Amino acid sequence: MPNHSWIVISQSDPRPLYLQIIEQIERRVAVGDLPPGMELPSIRQLASELQVSVITIKRAYLELERDGVITTRQGKGSVVADHPNLQATIQASELKTYLARAAELALLLGLSRTELQKRMAEAVDQAQRGDI
């Protein structure tokens, strides 16, 4: 991917920049836009394109490597890891995170389990119709 415009840094997002980068790379792996073995831009190249510090990209890559999302070889660069269940693992983790947030919000709003299930089913129906 010569143009990395799919990574969008938001200064209004309270999260650190490296976390925004991690999230977006993981999401691209989860949906299959970054398949196993795909080469990622060098740390310096991505830092320049996104206009962030090299340290920010290095931290994001180190975290992604620690989590098994990418592999880095000295002098060869970084690539999306070639783990058989990587895509499914990231998808499951992302879904779990969003469902946990929905459950927390439902509890704050005083919704019952049944009401949350009903609203989730409605949201799925809307998504399938393309209404969301």
N, C-alpha and C positions, 0 to 999 in steps of 0.2 A: 504494500500500500504506500505508494510514493507520497500521497497527500494525506495527512493525518487530521484533516479538518473534522473528522468525526469525534475527535477529542475536544471537548469544549470546556474551557476553564471559566468558572464564574467567580468573580471577585465578591459578589453578593452572597455566595454560598458560605456559610460559617465554617464549613469543614476545611481542613488544610488541603492545599492544592494536590499533594501527593495522594491523598485519599480519593479525590475526585478522579484522578488519573487511573488509579487502581480500579475503581468502580467501573469506569468506562471500558477499560481493557477487559475486565472480567465479563462484562455484559456482552461485549463483542465475541468473546470466546463462547459464551453460553448460547448465543443465537447462531453461531457458526460462521460469522463474518471473519473471524480469525481462526482458521483451522490449525490442527496440530502441524508443527513444523514450519509454520509461516514465520518469516523473519520479521522482527520488529526493528524500528529505526534505532540507530545508535543513541546512546544517552545524550550526547552533544547535539545530534541532529534534531531529536525531539524537543530538547530544551530550547533550541533556537527557533524551531517552528512554533512552539507554544509560548515563546517569550517568557520562560520561567528559568529558574536557576538549574544548573546541572545537578546540584545537590537534591533538588526536588524530584527530578526524574530518577536519579540514582536510588533514592529512598523508595520510590514507587516500584522500581524494578527489583530491588532487594526484597521487598515485601512479597511481590508476586512470585519471586523465585522461592522464597521461604515457604509460601503456600502451595508450591508445586504447579503454578499456572504457567510459568515460563522457565526455561533453562538458559543459562548463560555460560559461554565458554570463552575463556581469555583469547582475545584476538579474533574470535569468530562472531561475536555478538550474541544477541538474545533471540530466541525463537519460542513460539508457543509450545509448551510441553506436549509430548506425545504419550499421554496416559490414556488408556482405553476409556475410562469413565470420567475424564476431566469435564467435558461439557455437561454431562448429567449431574455431576457433583456440584458444579457452579450453579446450575439451574435450581437444584434442590435447595441449596443454601440461600440463594436469592429469594426464592418463594417463601422459605421459612422465615426470613427476615421480614418480608412484607406482611405475611400472615400474623406474625407476632405483633407488628405495629398496629394492624387492624384490630387484633384482640385487645391490645392495651387501650386503644381509643374506644372500643365498644364498652369496656369496663368503666372507663371514665364517664361515658355517656349514660351508663346505667342500663345498657342493653342486655337482654338475656341471651343465652347461647342460641336459643331458638330464633330470636330476632336477628342475631348476627348471621346465622345460617341462611335465613330467608333473604337478608340483604345481600349476602354473598352470591346466592343463586340468582338474584335479580341482576347483579353486576355482571355475572357470567353471561346471562341471557343478552344483556345490552352489548357486551363485547362481541358476542357471536353475531349480533345483528349489525355491528359496526356503529352503534350509537354512542360509544365512549370516545 
